[in-house]
Amino acid sequence: MLEIKDINLFYGAAQALRGISLTAEPGKVTCVLGRNGVGKTSLLRALVGQQAIASGSICLDGASISSLKPYERARRGISLVPQGREIFPLLTVEENLKTGYAPLRRRDRSIPDDVFSLFPVLKSMLPRRGGDLSGGQQQQLAIGRALVMRPKLLLLDEPTEGIQPSIIKDIGRAISYLRNLGNIAIVLVEQYLDFACELGDDFIVMDRGAVKYRCDRAALDPTEIGRQMAL
């Protein structure tokens, strides 16, 4: 389980995160919502270690990871699907997937069957260059690469951005399947409210680097979340 307590993050003199606290449990999707520029991506950067926090704590399975480097956090089971996908355009689909081997022990270096059952198109495109895929296929590849790492914590940064509706449905089904496995905690950063409400178990809305609203699925009111996002 991921536990974040009162973290603050600065870029120089500018404060990007202000006292953020949240938990993400295995078998649940925690949705982080808000407009552009409110700190959602900064939160993910803090979780993977790309940006050091100034104070507060980040714990995974009861152990502090606040001071660990990004590759050490990857070895602990944190996997990120970044905004913009960031696949390697000149590598083949297969080579892109195998970049997920980096934090794994040698005996674990294989592509899980789930990658191809969730995204069958990737199996038929293994020899093709990543840059030749459509935007939606590249997003599927980015998620597949993250799954190769056998994550305990899967972070998704706006996976529906610029994606055609049919592939958004495929991505939604994949997230639902992964949640139902019960052994992966999922943090979904999203602006597409309907998508988040369909999948989420817990919800927070951010504004100016802070949490301004939170609820769980039992108290979910999409109209109120939409209002909070618009304020």
Number of C-alpha atoms within 10 A of each C-alpha: 18 22 17 19 15 15 21 22 24 16 12 7 6 8 14 21 26 18 15 18 17 18 16 22 22 19 19 23 26 24 26 27 29 28 17 11 13 19 24 26 19 19 22 21 18 19 26 22 20 13 17 18 23 13 15 15 18 23 16 21 12 10 11 14 19 22 13 14 14 19 15 15 19 23 16 19 18 25 27 24 25 20 16 15 21 12 21 17 15 13 16 19 28 19 17 21 26 17 16 22 19 14 19 17 9 9 6 13 16 14 19 14 9 15 21 14 12 19 19 12 13 22 13 11 16 15 13 17 17 24 15 14 16 12 18 22 18 23 27 26 26 27 27 25 26 24 22 24 28 24 20 22 24 26 25 26 22 21 26 22 17 12 17 12 11 9 17 19 14 15 22 17 14 19 21 17 14 22 21 14 12 12 16 23 25 28 25 25 24 22 21 14 16 11 15 22 17 11 19 22 21 24 24 20 21 23 22 16 21 21 21 13 15 18 14 14 13 8 10 16 13 13 10 11 20 16 10 18 18 10 8
